[in-house]
Amino acid sequence: MTAHTEQANDGRRYDVVVVGGGAAGLSGALTLARARRSVLVIDAGQPRNAPAGHVHGYLAREGVPPAELLAAGRAEVTGYGGRIERGEVVSAERVGDGFRVTLADGSTVAAARLLVTTGLVDELPEVTGVAERWGREVLHCPYCHGWEARDQAIGVLATAGPLAVHQALLWRQWSGDVTVFLHTAGGLSDEEYAQLAARDISVVEGEVAALEVSDDRLTGVRLADGRVLPRQVVVVAPRFTARAGLLSGLGLEPTDQEMGGHVVGGYIAADPSGATATPGVWVAGNVASLTDQVIAAAAAGVRAGAAINADLVAEETRRAVAARRHHHAHAAQDVTEEEFWDGRYAESNQIWSGKPNAALVREVSDLAPGTALDLGCGEGGDAVWLAERGWRVTATDISRVALDRAAAHAAQAGVADRIDWQRHDLGVSFPDGAFDLVSAHFLHSPVDLPREKILRTAAAAVAPGGVLLVVGHVGFPSWEPGPHPDVHFPTPQEVLESLELQDGQWEVQRCEEYEREQPTPDGRPCTRTDNILRVRRMF
């Protein structure tokens, strides 16, 4: 016998929220949408390859402009029912066994799983002209741009680390005119000089001051001493920094990527499917693999999407099995009522939202704090809210699992000393004392529950001048198939009459039905009708 708070739904809830709408994110979303999952892609509109004119190495899509590829991908995702929205995700946090994603505009979205495909940021050398020509004649990947730069005069801008020689040797495959500008890299080893000389790659000492541009084309590299060497392409080695700030709240921080003992960037570690060390969170694309090209990022998104769907199937199967066993065990009277509710709470790390019931907030905010009794407290959302506002609370439930969880929430909120958690089967035992507020929210149960007897006892526990607040459902939600005809939800008037209150001792302050918004389990907007009874004991 446990009261409950409605499931949290800060706007919308999806099976999967994908953060990042590039090749990895869209491929993951497409896989999930085709698996009939509810999926939302949130994209900040800052693709890494936006400066590039074309995508290369993508079989059957060779040479397609990046924007055109993404537009086609978005159409494919939405064609299977996926949703795509423009927005910047600033944080993600675990809520129960799912996640809450917060956007820069303050809106939130709930998800059972997260796929983060936010890519990386190319931190470029601070040389005048490099950032301005990035993606045009300033390049870094020969497999992305080598063919287009073939037979041109190529300059490799060396900075700290071993990449310059490696890059020069690679780019030599596409051009016989390659020059390494030592810039800030310092000297090379004898072996490196030998390798470059063997491939007819020249080396220029001295720091580079700027790139020379004429008629919107790169024409040369200007050194700090004033010399200008003609070049048509400049190759740089950016530092690759994963866009992973939103993951820090989930305990995920970038891991350094090294080359030759030198850190060249940071990525989020994951297994081959993209699963991170945080359960329920996957990554794909450049946020997890710094060197992935577009086609590899897309493949990683497909792998992650399939893994997420399999994980959801496994969880849904576990819950279905537990619910079936639970149902059959209770139907056969093989478990006690306490075991039933302990099993119900044990099915998930968090059943309800952790927020107080809206009716409680509305009806109690104008009352001076005193002593309160919360009947069927569940995981403690109402009790913690009351304690935070100065009430001294006695909170009771039949489930020890729920009470332990509620006590942990109270400790986390810093109000553990204001709440007395008591286990009661309210049809058998009841807390001692008189209270300024007695609250019973959604005191319904699929098993036998002497609700009228409990509420009469609750009324007797209200101190003079105190309030009894009873909130319940009018009926089943509209989306629930096959409502049970043998289950009766009393009207507020029926609840009032069942209390058998003594005439002249009570003031009826509210006795009415009201409609409220409650999204369906898959996040669609809907409404539900509840009732509320508020009575005050006059003396």
Secondary structure as GFF3:
##gff-version 3
##sequence-region A 1 539
A	DSSP	beta_strand	12	19	.	.	.	ID=ss1
A	DSSP	alpha_helix	23	34	.	.	.	ID=ss2
A	DSSP	beta_strand	39	43	.	.	.	ID=ss3
A	DSSP	alpha_helix	66	79	.	.	.	ID=ss4
A	DSSP	beta_strand	83	86	.	.	.	ID=ss5
A	DSSP	beta_strand	89	95	.	.	.	ID=ss6
A	DSSP	beta_strand	98	103	.	.	.	ID=ss7
A	DSSP	beta_strand	108	116	.	.	.	ID=ss8
A	DSSP	beta_strand	120	123	.	.	.	ID=ss9
A	DSSP	alpha_helix	130	133	.	.	.	ID=ss10
A	DSSP	beta_strand	138	139	.	.	.	ID=ss11
A	DSSP	alpha_helix	142	145	.	.	.	ID=ss12
A	DSSP	beta_strand	154	157	.	.	.	ID=ss13
A	DSSP	alpha_helix	163	171	.	.	.	ID=ss14
A	DSSP	beta_strand	178	181	.	.	.	ID=ss15
A	DSSP	alpha_helix	190	198	.	.	.	ID=ss16
A	DSSP	beta_strand	202	204	.	.	.	ID=ss17
A	DSSP	beta_strand	208	214	.	.	.	ID=ss18
A	DSSP	beta_strand	217	223	.	.	.	ID=ss19
A	DSSP	beta_strand	228	230	.	.	.	ID=ss20
A	DSSP	beta_strand	233	235	.	.	.	ID=ss21
A	DSSP	beta_strand	239	242	.	.	.	ID=ss22
A	DSSP	three_ten_helix	245	250	.	.	.	ID=ss23
A	DSSP	beta_strand	255	259	.	.	.	ID=ss24
A	DSSP	beta_strand	262	267	.	.	.	ID=ss25
A	DSSP	beta_strand	281	283	.	.	.	ID=ss26
A	DSSP	three_ten_helix	285	287	.	.	.	ID=ss27
A	DSSP	alpha_helix	294	331	.	.	.	ID=ss28
A	DSSP	alpha_helix	337	346	.	.	.	ID=ss29
A	DSSP	alpha_helix	358	364	.	.	.	ID=ss30
A	DSSP	beta_strand	371	375	.	.	.	ID=ss31
A	DSSP	alpha_helix	381	388	.	.	.	ID=ss32
A	DSSP	beta_strand	392	397	.	.	.	ID=ss33
A	DSSP	alpha_helix	400	413	.	.	.	ID=ss34
A	DSSP	three_ten_helix	416	418	.	.	.	ID=ss35
A	DSSP	beta_strand	419	423	.	.	.	ID=ss36
A	DSSP	beta_strand	435	441	.	.	.	ID=ss37
A	DSSP	alpha_helix	451	460	.	.	.	ID=ss38
A	DSSP	beta_strand	462	473	.	.	.	ID=ss39
A	DSSP	alpha_helix	492	499	.	.	.	ID=ss40
A	DSSP	beta_strand	506	517	.	.	.	ID=ss41
A	DSSP	beta_strand	527	537	.	.	.	ID=ss42
###
